[in-house]
Amino acid sequence: MPATVRGPSSSKEKSGRRRRRSVFSGMEVGGSLPVPNVQQLASRSEGVPVRYIRPELELERVSNGEYDRIPLIDMSKLNDVRDDEAAKLHSACKDWGFFQVINHGVAEEVILKMKADIQEFFSQPLEEKMEYAQLPNGIEGYGQAFVVSEEQKLDWGDMLYINAQPINRRNMRLWPSSPSSIRASLDQYSIELEKVAQSLMISMAKNLGVEPEKLLDLFKEGVQTVRMNYYPPSLLNQVNEVQGLQIKKDGKWVPVDPIPGAFIVNVGDIIEIMSNGVYKSIEHRALVNHKKERLSIAAFHDPNVDAMIEPLPNLHTLDQEKQAPNYKSISHQDFKKLGRKMKLDGKNKGLIQYLKIQTEKEE
């Protein structure tokens, strides 16, 4: 998937709040089967249904080392030739696939208003939220994503998923009108995140030895979607107290400790392919906590409908000479269709492997 600009997420306790944000990924997906509302299930205090329990997660290694922290990038320094921030960004995309950004230019009041409106939306009675329920065979609206069978494990959370940009791709029937300010908040927030994503892509293109306009042109008129998530408290992770976003690096899960005011950026599948594998799409997951509810917002930035998903031409970096393509070319539309078919737990890992050109040594 392409770059993802994730939005604010928050964990709310009885004594106060803790919040998080993020920025880069995005693939449009297919519809979901109807399932029970998780927030309503949690309020009944009848225990967690078996479809939401994943005992295998308790057996996986989770890092708690202080050195296992995703990189931090200061966006205000990216264009300063006297600073090494651009090199740090290149290293973060190449070695981690996830990073946080500060000094991104999004006003604090825009972020705080978005958080407050999303908190209020999910606090409304179920019948009010169901006015924006997903339509049959659709992903937009209020509900759950990626439910394709009656047997699959489900996420312990509900979501609101909308097309945010460009304006002509919006389905206002599925945009909440309560609280009264949420539409304006979503509009302003999506505009600001679009700017952050474009700025990061310019720096990425320069680091890859590509004219920035060549990369930006692929994303012009592309759809930006915004996904808002609500995760109720549960007893699922009572053993290890793990919560929030985790990424998989070197065979173990690394918790992401959000920095106040920062965005969390996920490089994603499409940027991995366009960079010819120089930048990495990393497996990640969101876990819930038995004491806290958690809210998050993620913005996904897709290429335009006519774009080809393939390594950029004339690609070269300071640490890598020009190479033959490592991935097959595929149209954006076919990429999305293939992604729906090959969805795995947490990430379309099979999609990247399918599109990778195998060398004789690998075969």
Secondary structure, DSSP 4 states (H G I P E B T S, - for coil): ---EEEEEEEEEETTEEEEE-----------------HHHHHHTTS---GGG--GGGGGS-B---TT----EEEGGGTT-TTSSHHHHHHHHHHHTSEEEEES----HHHHHHHHHHHHHHHHS-HHHHGGGBPPTT--SEEE-S----SSS---S-EEEEEEEESGGG--GGGS---STTHHHHHHHHHHHHHHHHHHHHHHHHHHTTS-HHHHHHHHTTPPEEEEEEEE---STTTTT---EEEEEETTEEEE--PPTT-EEEE--HHHHHHTTTSS----EEEE--SS-EEEEEEEEEPPPTT-EESPPTT--BTTB-----SB--EEHHHHHHHHHHT--SSS-HHHHHHHBPPPTTT-
